């Protein structure tokens, strides 16, 4: 899909074309450079308007995993909902601190605790390392709910882009394993189909994220699995059974590579009787809400998922099973 300037929403054009010039990772080395820059600029930064702390847990392979935990400055006495949040970056770059603006909006909408794992990137270790790290963090969150001051019947998962892909894979994995119950999920414009065979993902040259970057990212993230029978936990669009997944909110721009796979994912969830809130934004490229947050269309998209989050906190619960509480105690 060739994307011309005229196809982009007017308020997104200037930022989009600037990003097209500045941010076009087309090789693994380019991803590594961008990742080094993002970690240098963002890792360890703590917002003044939120409580932010770090803890380290032990991964299933024995290595250390950093978690960044965000909560309101003033926490009420009653337990809060919890959100495990996976950052984006094509599975190859990024840090939890990059999504502080989103954490701030979620916590302002409904007081909650956000646990953001600094999962291993594909350049360090290919799939399933990132999924394993996120799942280990999810289990830790469930097992430490009481000391974190969160409700263990209202644990959610969310993320943008590759973080959305990890969210979708994580909910499939959690459903199939059955040892943690997820109340709802927010896989926003998720990266979930490695096959890249849809009209929107074929020869897409939109700003921020295009088909070239997508191909490189999938190749590195999947490693030896690339081009083979990839499991649905790595690429959720490959799933054949969406029954029993938690209520879902997502949105996507109509110019980006992930448009068609997101829309197909929504249709599959709806066919499986999963409650879904979905919006498609015309003239929008990948990550438009992040790179141009003041644009009207970006504010609309942000208001959409924040409003749904507040609704989900009011309406969606998933009690942990008694045997799981005992196992995690």
HUJO-V970963 format. One record per pair of residues at least 12 apart in sequence whose C-alpha atoms are under 10 Angstrom apart, sorted by the first residue. I is the first residue (numbers start at 1). J is the second residue. Records with the same first field share a line. If there is no record, write none. Layout:
I->J  J
//
This chain:
1->198  199  200  201  202  203  204  205  206  210  211  255  256  257
2->200  202  203  204  205  206  210  255
3->203  204  205  206  207  210  255  256  283  285
4->205  206  207  255
5->17  206  207  283
6->283
7->206  254  255  282  283  284  285
8->206  207  254  255  282  283  284  285
9->255  281  282  283  284  285  295  297
10->283  284  295
11->283  284  292  294  295  296  297  298
12->283  284  285  288  289  291  292  293  294  295  296  297  298
13->207  283  284  285  292
14->292
15->207  208  288  291  292
16->206  207  208  284  285  286  287  288  291  292
17->206  207  208
18->207  208
19->206  207  208  209  291
20->205  206  207  208  209  210
21->207  208
22->207  208
23->207  208  209  213
24->205  207  208  209  210  212  213
25->208  209  210  212  213  214  216  217
26->209  210  211  212  213  214  215  216  217
27->212  213  215  216  217  220
28->92  122  123  213  216  217  219  220
29->123
30->213
31->89  90  91  92  93  94  123  213  216  217
32->92  93  123
33->93
34->89  92  93  94
35->89  92  93  94  95  121  123
36->93  94
37->93  94
38->93  94  95  97  98
39->93  94  95  96  97  98
40->95
41->95  97  98
42->94  95  96  97  98  99  100
43->94  95  96  97  98  118
44->68  95  96  97
45->96  97  98  100
46->68  70  97  100
47->70  97  100  101  104
48->73
49->71  72  73  104
50->69  70  71  72  73  74  100  103  104  107  108
51->69  70  71  72  73  74  75  113
52->68  69  70  71  72  73  97  114  115
53->67  68  69  70  71  115
54->66  67  68  69  70  115  116  117
55->67  68  69  115  117
56->68  117  118  137
57->117  133  136  137  140
58->133  136  137  140
59->119  129  132  133  134  135  136  137
60->129  132  133  135  136
61->129  132  133
64->133
65->117  118  119  120  133  134  136  137
66->96  116  117  118  119  120  133  137
67->84  96  114  115  116  117  118  119  134  137
68->85  95  96  97  114  115  116  117  118
69->83  84  85  96  113  114  115  116  117  148
70->82  83  100  103  104  107  112  113  114  115  116
71->103  104  107  111  112  113  114  115  148  149
72->103  104  107  108  110  111  112  113  114
73->107  111
74->111
75->111  112  113  149
76->111  149
77->149
78->149  150  151
79->111  112  113  145  146  147  148  149  150  151  152  154
80->110  111  112  113  145  148  149  150  151  152  154  155  313
81->107  110  111  112  113  114  145  149  150  151  152  153  154  155  156  183  313  314  317
82->111  112  113  114  115  141  142  145  148  149  150  151  152  153  154  155  156  157  183  313
83->103  106  112  113  114  115  116  138  141  150  154  155  156  157  158  159  182  183  184  185  186
84->113  114  115  116  117  134  135  137  138  141  155  156  157  158  159  167  185
85->99  102  103  114  115  116  117  118  134  137  138  156  157  158  159  160  163  164  166  167  185  186  187
86->99  115  116  117  118  119  130  131  134  157  158  159  160  161  162  163  164  165  166  167  187
87->99  116  117  118  119  158  159  160  161  162  163  164  166  167
88->159  160  161  162  163  164  165  166  188  190  191  287
89->121  160  161  162  163  191  209  217
90->121  122  160  161  162  163  165  190  191  209  213  214  215  216  217  218  220  221
91->119  120  121  122  123  126  127  130  161  162  163  165  166  191  217  218  220  221  222
92->120  121  122  123  124  125  126  130  162  216  217  218  220  221
93->120  121  122  123  162  217
94->118  119  121
95->116  117  118  119  120  121
96->115  116  117  118  119
97->116  117  118
99->116  159  160  290
101->290  293
102->159  290  302  306
103->115  116
105->302  303  306
106->305  306  307  309  310
107->306  310
108->306  310
109->306  307  308  309  310  311  313
110->306  307  309  310  311  312  313  314
111->310  313
112->149  150  151  313
113->148  149  150  151  155
114->141  150  155  156  157  158
115->137  138  140  141  148  157
116->134  137  138  157  158  159
117->130  133  134  135  136  137  138
118->130  133  134  137
119->131  132  133  134  135  136  137
120->132  133  134
121->220  221
122->217  218  219  220  221  222  223
123->217  220  221  223
124->220  221
125->220  221  222  223
126->218  219  220  221  222  223  224  225
127->218  220  221  222  223  224  225  230  231  233  234
128->221  222  223  231  233  234
129->221
130->163  166  221  234
131->165  166  167  169  170  173  233  234
132->170  173
134->157  163  166  167  170
135->166  167  169  170  171  173  174  180
138->155  156  157  170  174  180  182
139->174  179  180  181  328
140->328
141->155  180  328
142->154  155  179  180  181  182  320  324  325  328  329
143->180  324  325  326  327  328  329
144->328  329
145->328  329
146->329
151->317  318  319  320
152->180  181  182  183  317  318  319  320  325
153->180  181  182  183  316  317  318  319  320  321
154->181  182  183  184  312  313  315  316  317  318  319  320
155->180  181  182  183  184  185  313  316  317  318  319  320
156->171  181  182  183  184  185  186  246  247  309  312  313  316  317  318
157->170  171  182  183  184  185  186  187  246  248
158->170  171  184  185  186  187  188  248  249  250
159->185  186  187  188  189  190  250
160->186  187  188  189  190  191  250  251  287  290
161->187  188  189  190  191  192  209  252  258  286  287
162->187  188  189  190  191  192  217
163->186  187  188  189  190  191  192
164->185  186  187  188  189  190  191  192  250
165->187  188  189  190  191  192  193  233  234  235  236  237
166->187  190  191  192  233  234  235  236
167->185  186  187  188  190  191  192  233  236
168->185  186  187  188  190  191  192  232  233  234  235  236  237  245  248  265
169->187  192  231  232  233  234  235  236  237  239
170->182  185  232  233  234  236
171->183  184  185  187  233  236  242  244  245  246
172->232  233  234  236  239  241  242  243  244  245  246
173->232  233  234  236
174->233  245
175->242  243  244  245  246
176->244  245
178->320  321  324
179->320  321  323  324  325  327  328
180->318  319  320  321  324  325  328
181->245  246  317  318  319  320  321  324
182->245  246  247  316  317  318  319  320
183->245  246  247  248  312  313  315  316  317  318  319  320
184->245  246  247  248  249  275  309  312  313  315  316  317  318
185->245  246  247  248  249  250  276  309  312
186->246  247  248  249  250  251  276  277  305  308  309
187->248  249  250  251  262
188->248  249  250  251  252  262  278  287  305
189->249  250  251  252  253  256  257  258  259  261  262  263  280  286  287
190->235  236  237  250  251  252  258  259  261  262  265
191->214  218  234  235  236  237  257  258  259  261  262
192->218  232  233  234  235  236  237  238  239  258  261  262  265
193->214  218  230  232  234  235  236  237  238  258  260  261  262  265
194->214  215  217  218  219  221  222  226  227  230  234  235  236  237  238  261
195->215  218  226  227  228  230  235  237  238
196->211  214  215  218  257  258  260  261
197->260  261
198->257  258  259  260  261
199->257  258  259  260  261
200->254  255  256  257  258  259  260  261
201->214  215  255  256  257  258  259  260  261
202->257
203->257
204->255  256  257  258
205->255  256  257  285
206->255  256  257  284  285  286
207->255  256  284  285  286  287  288
208->256  285  286  287  288  291
209->256  257  258  285  286  287
210->255  256  257  258  285  286
211->256  257  258
214->257  258
218->234  235
221->234
222->234  235
236->261  265
237->261  262  264  265  268
238->265
239->265  268
240->268
241->268  269  272
242->265  268  269  270  271  272  273  274
243->268  269  270  271  272  273  274
244->269  272  273  274
245->269  272  273  274  275
246->269  274  275  276  316  317  318
247->269  270  273  274  275  276  277  312  316  317
248->266  269  270  274  275  276  277  278  308  309  312
249->266  275  276  277  278  279  304  305  306  308  309  312
250->262  263  265  266  276  277  278  279  280  301  304  305  308
251->263  266  277  278  279  280  281  301  302  304  305
252->278  279  280  281  282  284  285  286  287  288  301
253->279  280  281  282  283  284  285  286  287  288  289  301
254->280  281  282  283  284  285  286
255->280  281  282  283  284  285  286
256->283  284  285  286  287  288
257->285  286
258->285  286
259->280  281  285  286
262->278  280
263->278  279  280
266->278
277->304  305  308
278->304  305  308
279->301  304  305
280->301
281->297  298  300  301
282->297
283->297
284->297  298
288->301
289->301  302
290->302
//
